[in-house]
Amino acid sequence: MSEGRVAATPAGVRLCPLDSLEDGGARNFVLQMRAGRFHGFVVRDGHHLSGFVDRCPHAGLPLAQKLDDYLTPDGRFIACSWHGALFDRQDGRCVGGPCVGQSLGAWPVALVEDWVVTA
């Protein structure tokens, strides 16, 4: 089994019940697969979910230095804690910092019967 990081997950994996993901917040998920580990996070806005690969396009590092600490203090943006890049919560587009014009990798997620699942 490889210890590398993988960039995608299969559809239909249950991640958590919706009520365990704070509205307006973000949460980290690590999935172990045969090819390696997937690191991603989900941002919740009501019943709208946005999933992203946990990798900054600027330096290739995970965004958060502390578990689940993906958002700016006011919650308006996703932030890279290493170099200060700011990303749109909905689409992951970089709107400030060293990688303007780039985007976080999308991780398809959905809400199915009050569960956050991979899509």
C-alpha positions as CSV (number, residue, x, y, z in Angstrom):
1,M,0.0,0.0,0.0
2,S,1.3,3.4,-0.9
3,E,1.7,6.2,1.6
4,G,1.3,9.0,-1.0
5,R,-1.4,11.5,-1.3
6,V,-4.2,11.0,-3.8
7,A,-6.2,13.8,-5.4
8,A,-9.7,12.2,-5.7
9,T,-12.1,9.9,-3.9
10,P,-14.8,7.6,-5.1
11,A,-18.5,8.7,-4.9
12,G,-20.8,7.7,-2.1
13,V,-18.4,7.7,0.9
14,R,-20.2,9.0,4.0
15,L,-18.1,11.7,5.6
16,C,-20.3,12.9,8.5
17,P,-23.9,13.9,9.5
18,L,-24.7,17.4,8.4
19,D,-25.3,18.5,11.9
20,S,-21.7,17.7,12.9
21,L,-20.4,20.3,10.5
22,E,-21.0,23.7,11.9
23,D,-23.0,26.0,9.6
24,G,-20.6,28.7,8.3
25,G,-17.6,26.5,9.3
26,A,-15.2,24.1,7.7
27,R,-14.0,20.6,8.6
28,N,-11.0,18.4,7.5
29,F,-11.4,14.9,6.2
30,V,-8.7,12.3,5.6
31,L,-9.7,9.1,3.7
32,Q,-7.3,6.1,3.5
33,M,-7.5,4.4,0.2
34,R,-5.5,1.7,-1.5
35,A,-3.5,4.2,-3.5
36,G,-2.8,6.4,-0.5
37,R,-4.5,9.1,1.6
38,F,-6.8,11.8,0.4
39,H,-6.8,15.1,2.4
40,G,-9.7,17.4,1.9
41,F,-12.1,19.8,3.6
42,V,-15.7,20.8,3.4
43,V,-17.1,24.3,3.9
44,R,-20.8,24.5,4.9
45,D,-23.1,27.4,4.2
46,G,-26.6,26.2,5.3
47,H,-27.4,23.3,3.1
48,H,-24.8,24.3,0.5
49,L,-21.5,22.4,0.7
50,S,-18.2,23.1,-1.0
51,G,-15.4,20.5,-1.0
52,F,-11.8,21.1,-1.7
53,V,-8.5,19.2,-1.9
54,D,-6.4,20.4,1.1
55,R,-3.5,21.6,-1.0
56,C,-2.6,25.3,-1.6
57,P,-1.9,25.9,-5.3
58,H,1.0,28.3,-4.4
59,A,3.2,26.0,-2.4
60,G,1.6,22.6,-2.4
61,L,1.1,22.5,1.4
62,P,-2.1,21.8,3.3
63,L,-3.9,25.1,4.0
64,A,-4.4,24.7,7.8
65,Q,-1.7,24.5,10.4
66,K,-4.3,23.7,13.0
67,L,-7.0,21.1,12.6
68,D,-10.1,22.5,10.9
69,D,-8.7,26.1,10.8
70,Y,-9.5,26.9,7.2
71,L,-11.4,30.1,7.4
72,T,-10.4,33.8,8.0
73,P,-11.5,35.0,11.5
74,D,-14.6,36.7,10.0
75,G,-15.4,33.5,8.0
76,R,-15.6,35.3,4.7
77,F,-12.7,33.4,3.0
78,I,-10.7,30.2,3.1
79,A,-7.2,31.1,4.1
80,C,-3.8,29.4,3.6
81,S,-2.1,29.7,7.0
82,W,1.3,29.5,5.5
83,H,1.4,32.4,3.0
84,G,-1.9,34.2,3.5
85,A,-3.6,33.3,0.2
86,L,-7.4,33.9,0.3
87,F,-9.9,31.8,-1.5
88,D,-13.6,32.1,-2.3
89,R,-15.7,29.8,-0.1
90,Q,-17.9,28.7,-2.9
91,D,-15.6,27.9,-5.8
92,G,-12.0,28.0,-4.3
93,R,-10.8,30.8,-6.6
94,C,-7.8,32.6,-5.1
95,V,-8.8,36.3,-4.6
96,G,-5.7,37.5,-2.7
97,G,-2.2,36.6,-2.0
98,P,0.6,34.8,-3.9
99,C,-1.6,32.6,-6.2
100,V,-4.3,35.1,-7.5
101,G,-5.9,33.6,-10.5
102,Q,-5.4,30.0,-9.4
103,S,-7.9,27.8,-7.6
104,L,-8.1,25.1,-5.0
105,G,-8.8,21.6,-6.4
106,A,-12.5,20.8,-6.3
107,W,-13.6,17.8,-4.3
108,P,-17.2,16.9,-5.2
109,V,-19.4,16.5,-2.1
110,A,-23.2,16.4,-1.7
111,L,-25.9,16.3,1.0
112,V,-27.7,13.0,0.9
113,E,-30.3,12.2,3.6
114,D,-28.7,14.6,6.1
115,W,-25.2,13.1,5.5
116,V,-22.2,14.8,3.8
117,V,-21.0,12.4,1.2
118,T,-18.5,12.3,-1.6
119,A,-20.1,12.8,-5.0
